[in-house]
Amino acid sequence: MPDPGGRLERRLNRRLDTRAALARAGESLPAVLQIVIAATLAYVITHDLLDHSTPAVALISTITILGFSRDARPKRVLESAIGILTGIVLSEVAFLIVGSGWWQIALVLALTLLVARLLSPSAPFAIAAGVQATLVMVMPAPDGGVFTRSVDGLVGGVVALAVTALFPRDPRRIARRDARRMVATLRESLDSLIEALRDAHEPAASLALTRLRRTQGFLDAWSQSQESAIAIARISPFLRRHLPTLRYQSDVLTGLDLAARHLRVITRRVAFLVRDGERRPALAALFEPIAEAVALLGESVQDPALALQARDVLLEIMPTLDPAATLPGARMPTSIIVHLIRPLAVDLLVATGMQADEARALLPEV
């Protein structure tokens, strides 16, 4: 039997896979350029300036230290460099004492991994040290002596750190992409939450909760890329001028993180509340400016001036966050939702740059 639907789905999946592969390759171009520059520079220093005939360790060290990790912080680069150098030095000392062979390789690998775990809790640190130790044990000793490879490893580490500062990958772009994903998910969640309250639609509330649970992964990715961007900007002469903007973006991240936590609590209550089939358009209307403010805060990552527009939107709803005035006669389960919106609005105002005490003072007494 013909299966046109199945063929169409397979073609669509292949098209999506191709698009994802091309996007992945495009996003990797800055990292590829950085690695190529660093590896070439390490080779020129060790081979042409230091006259090392086969500086393989310098090349391998540089490529391993930089890698394609999202975490491009100088601290992470330094940790990798120390781990690799630790493995090289330990293996070269062991090579001089016990020689080379299968049991010597096993001994050195075990010793290197244990020492690396003592020095750092980072698993990649230990693996990098172990890989380099194994390479040194199986490679023939270079012409310049055993410790020539330690010099190569040191050069690779120094070059990787220098290239991180002078030719950064500019993780601001990655941070902005992570921010867009986070804000889009929050906005979709709020739209579903509004639908659930307006139409007493329980599946919409469940969808909102499902979407909000996904935000933690987006927040973790954004936090890592944001920390990486700030760390690189501190040491890069080309990115240092962006530090104030990056710090503002960190404030937005903190505010949206707290907002996502509040919204998860609120949505769980709403999912229970709408089971009675009662429509609550007035309560739904309170979330519409919240959704608008979240969208503006997301756009302010690109244009910080939009934070003031988000603040104006939030300032308009602050006086309405009194359940007795906004929802007169409402039952306790409905009134509780208004009480839960109050800290959410405060956290979003803080994300716009307002002081927490000033934001709380805008709330009506209840």
C-alpha positions as a printed Julia matrix, in Angstrom:
366×3 Matrix{Float64}:
   0.0    0.0    0.0
   1.34   3.49  -0.77
   2.2    5.56   2.25
   2.37   9.17   1.04
   1.93  10.5    4.57
   4.87   8.48   5.87
   7.11   9.54   2.97
   6.17  13.17   3.53
   7.01  12.9    7.22
  10.38  11.3    6.46
  11.21  14.02   3.92
  10.23  16.68   6.43
  12.39  15.09   9.13
  15.36  14.92   6.74
  14.84  18.58   5.86
  14.72  19.52   9.53
  17.84  17.43  10.24
  19.68  19.15   7.39
  18.59  22.56   8.61
  19.69  21.73  12.15
  23.05  20.45  10.89
  23.65  23.61   8.86
  22.65  25.78  11.83
  24.99  23.81  14.09
  27.87  24.21  11.65
  27.18  27.94  11.3
  27.1   28.45  15.06
  30.43  26.61  15.34
  32.29  28.91  12.95
  33.62  31.28  15.7
  34.88  28.3   17.71
  36.47  26.73  14.63
  38.24  29.98  13.78
  39.48  30.38  17.34
  40.79  26.8   17.53
  42.53  27.08  14.15
  44.24  30.34  15.13
  45.34  28.95  18.5
  46.61  25.63  17.13
  48.52  27.33  14.32
  50.09  29.8   16.73
  51.08  27.0   19.15
  52.72  25.11  16.29
  54.67  28.16  15.08
  55.97  28.89  18.59
  57.02  25.32  19.4
  58.24  24.24  15.96
  59.71  27.41  14.47
  60.78  29.37  17.56
  61.64  26.59  20.02
  62.85  24.2   17.3
  60.78  21.21  18.48
  60.65  18.81  15.56
  57.26  17.18  16.32
  55.22  19.41  18.64
  52.15  17.17  18.54
  51.45  17.73  22.24
  51.25  21.5   21.72
  48.64  21.07  18.97
  46.62  18.44  20.82
  46.7   20.44  24.06
  45.5   23.63  22.4
  42.64  21.95  20.56
  41.56  19.98  23.66
  41.65  23.02  25.96
  39.48  25.18  23.71
  37.11  22.54  22.29
  33.48  23.29  21.43
  32.22  23.69  24.99
  29.47  26.26  25.61
  31.43  27.24  28.71
  34.21  29.38  27.23
  35.09  31.13  30.5
  38.81  31.79  31.06
  38.49  29.87  34.34
  37.35  26.77  32.46
  40.13  27.2   29.9
  42.7   27.58  32.69
  41.38  24.48  34.5
  41.68  22.45  31.3
  45.21  23.74  30.7
  46.28  22.82  34.24
  44.7   19.37  33.89
  46.5   18.68  30.64
  49.83  19.95  31.96
  49.39  17.84  35.1
  48.95  14.7   33.0
  51.97  15.51  30.84
  54.33  16.24  33.74
  53.25  13.2   35.77
  53.66  10.88  32.81
  57.07  12.27  31.91
  58.33  11.87  35.47
  56.97   8.31  35.52
  58.55   7.61  32.12
  61.96   8.55  33.51
  61.5    6.39  36.62
  59.74   3.22  35.41
  60.03   3.39  31.61
  57.29   2.46  29.15
  55.13  -0.64  28.84
  51.61  -1.89  29.39
  51.78  -1.94  33.19
  53.56   1.42  33.27
  50.77   2.93  31.16
  48.15   1.49  33.52
  50.04   2.77  36.57
  50.54   6.27  35.17
  46.93   6.53  33.97
  45.56   5.48  37.36
  47.93   7.85  39.19
  47.12  10.76  36.89
  43.36  10.3   37.19
  43.55  10.09  41.0
  45.79  13.15  41.29
  43.51  15.08  38.91
  40.46  14.18  40.98
  42.29  15.39  44.09
  43.14  18.7   42.42
  39.73  19.45  40.91
  36.11  18.24  41.15
  35.77  18.72  37.39
  35.45  15.45  35.47
  36.71  17.0   32.19
  39.82  18.13  34.09
  40.65  14.52  35.02
  39.88  13.17  31.55
  42.08  15.8   29.89
  44.94  14.91  32.23
  44.46  11.18  31.59
  44.39  11.56  27.8
  47.59  13.58  27.75
  49.34  11.21  30.16
  48.48   8.24  27.93
  49.69  10.02  24.8
  53.01  10.88  26.41
  53.54   7.28  27.54
  52.95   5.76  24.09
  54.75   8.4   22.0
  58.52   8.12  21.45
  60.65  10.57  23.42
  61.38  13.72  21.4
  64.87  14.78  20.37
  65.04  17.59  22.88
  64.46  15.32  25.88
  61.46  13.98  27.74
  60.37  17.3   29.26
  60.16  18.9   25.84
  56.53  17.78  25.81
  55.88  19.6   29.08
  57.08  22.78  27.41
  54.78  22.05  24.46
  51.83  21.54  26.82
  52.64  24.79  28.63
  52.79  26.66  25.32
  49.45  25.16  24.3
  47.82  26.3   27.56
  49.23  29.82  27.4
  48.23  30.2   23.75
  44.69  28.96  24.49
  44.3   31.55  27.28
  45.74  34.34  25.12
  43.47  33.5   22.18
  40.46  33.37  24.54
  41.19  36.99  25.48
  42.35  38.35  22.11
  40.11  36.34  19.75
  37.03  35.61  21.89
  34.08  33.68  20.51
  31.81  36.52  21.63
  29.4   34.4   23.68
  27.0   37.35  23.82
  25.36  35.94  20.71
  24.83  32.57  22.4
  23.48  34.28  25.52
  21.01  36.31  23.45
  19.82  33.16  21.69
  19.34  31.41  25.05
  17.43  34.45  26.3
  15.1   34.37  23.28
  14.32  30.69  23.86
  13.6   31.33  27.52
  11.37  34.35  26.91
   9.48  32.65  24.09
   8.67  29.69  26.35
   7.58  31.98  29.18
   5.35  33.95  26.83
   3.77  30.78  25.42
   3.18  29.55  28.97
   1.46  32.81  29.91
  -0.73  32.66  26.8
  -1.85  29.16  27.79
  -2.43  30.29  31.37
  -4.59  33.2   30.19
  -6.6   30.85  27.96
  -7.11  28.44  30.85
  -8.56  31.17  33.08
 -10.59  32.92  30.38
 -12.2   29.76  29.0
 -11.97  27.42  32.02
  -9.82  25.2   29.82
  -7.98  22.64  31.94
  -5.8   21.27  29.07
  -4.46  24.81  28.51
  -3.41  24.97  32.16
  -1.66  21.6   31.83
   0.11  22.82  28.69
   1.25  25.97  30.5
   2.7   23.87  33.31
   4.47  21.57  30.86
   6.03  24.56  29.11
   7.09  26.14  32.41
   8.85  22.96  33.46
  10.98  23.23  30.31
  12.19  26.68  31.3
  14.67  25.32  33.85
  16.85  23.84  31.12
  16.7   27.1   29.17
  17.57  29.06  32.31
  20.57  26.84  33.04
  21.85  27.26  29.47
  21.31  31.03  29.55
  23.01  31.32  32.95
  26.06  29.42  31.72
  26.39  31.43  28.51
  25.82  34.68  30.43
  28.53  33.85  32.98
  30.86  32.9   30.13
  30.19  36.19  28.33
  30.92  38.26  31.44
  34.08  36.32  32.27
  35.45  36.74  28.74
  34.5   40.44  28.6
  36.5   41.05  31.78
  39.76  39.94  30.16
  39.11  40.81  26.51
  40.12  44.33  25.46
  37.56  44.1   22.64
  34.56  43.11  24.77
  35.21  44.98  28.03
  33.05  47.91  26.95
  30.04  45.57  26.88
  30.28  44.69  30.58
  27.52  47.12  31.74
  25.08  45.67  29.19
  26.04  42.12  30.13
  25.49  42.85  33.82
  22.06  44.3   33.0
  21.25  41.12  31.09
  22.2   39.12  34.18
  19.64  41.15  36.16
  17.0   40.32  33.56
  17.95  36.65  33.79
  17.56  36.71  37.58
  14.18  38.41  37.3
  12.87  35.97  34.72
  14.2   33.03  36.72
  12.18  34.17  39.73
   9.2   34.86  37.46
   9.32  31.31  36.09
   9.37  29.9   39.64
   6.38  32.03  40.65
   4.5   31.08  37.5
   5.0   27.37  38.13
   3.37  27.78  41.55
   0.56  29.9   40.12
  -0.1   27.52  37.24
  -0.42  24.51  39.54
  -3.14  26.35  41.44
  -4.84  27.49  38.25
  -4.85  23.91  36.92
  -6.77  22.88  40.04
  -8.97  26.0   40.01
 -10.36  25.65  36.46
 -11.65  22.14  37.1
 -14.9   23.71  38.32
 -15.61  24.94  34.75
 -16.04  28.58  35.84
 -14.64  31.21  33.49
 -12.53  33.95  35.08
 -11.89  36.66  32.46
 -11.11  39.34  35.09
  -8.38  37.15  36.59
  -7.07  36.29  33.12
  -6.84  40.02  32.32
  -4.35  40.49  35.17
  -1.89  38.21  33.39
  -2.04  40.02  30.04
   0.18  42.95  31.12
   2.47  40.42  32.85
   2.9   38.65  29.5
   3.55  41.98  27.75
   6.16  42.96  30.35
   7.92  39.6   30.01
   8.09  40.04  26.22
   9.51  43.56  26.59
  12.09  42.38  29.11
  13.15  39.71  26.66
  13.56  42.31  23.92
  15.5   44.54  26.32
  18.35  42.02  26.22
  19.01  43.5   22.76
  17.77  47.01  23.57
  17.99  47.88  27.31
  15.85  50.99  26.73
  12.81  48.69  26.42
  13.13  47.87  30.13
  11.5   51.24  30.87
   8.51  50.29  28.7
   8.22  47.02  30.62
   8.32  48.99  33.86
   5.52  51.31  32.68
   3.34  48.29  31.86
   3.93  46.8   35.31
   3.35  50.1   37.09
  -0.16  50.23  35.63
  -1.19  46.91  37.15
   0.38  47.33  40.61
  -2.64  49.24  42.05
  -4.99  46.48  40.79
  -3.3   43.7   42.75
  -5.81  43.84  45.59
  -8.24  40.92  45.33
 -10.91  42.7   47.35
 -10.98  45.62  44.91
 -10.28  43.82  41.63
 -12.34  40.67  42.25
 -15.01  41.67  44.78
 -16.85  38.7   46.19
 -14.36  36.2   44.75
 -13.87  32.96  46.66
 -10.61  32.28  48.48
  -9.04  29.98  45.8
  -9.46  32.75  43.21
  -8.22  35.5   45.54
  -5.08  33.51  46.3
  -4.04  33.78  42.64
  -4.02  37.59  42.94
  -1.89  37.34  46.08
   0.57  35.15  44.17
   0.81  37.68  41.31
   2.07  40.35  43.73
   5.63  38.96  44.27
   5.76  38.05  40.57
   5.15  41.69  39.61
   7.73  42.89  42.15
  10.41  40.57  40.76
   9.7   41.73  37.21
   9.97  45.37  38.3
  13.32  44.62  39.92
  14.44  43.1   36.62
  13.73  46.48  34.98
  16.21  48.13  37.36
  13.88  49.25  40.15
  14.86  48.69  43.78
  12.96  45.88  45.51
  11.74  48.08  48.4
  10.48  50.7   45.96
   8.62  48.04  43.95
   7.0   46.51  47.03
   5.88  49.95  48.2
   3.74  50.24  45.06
   1.57  47.28  46.06
  -1.83  48.14  47.6
  -2.37  47.08  51.18
  -4.41  43.93  51.63
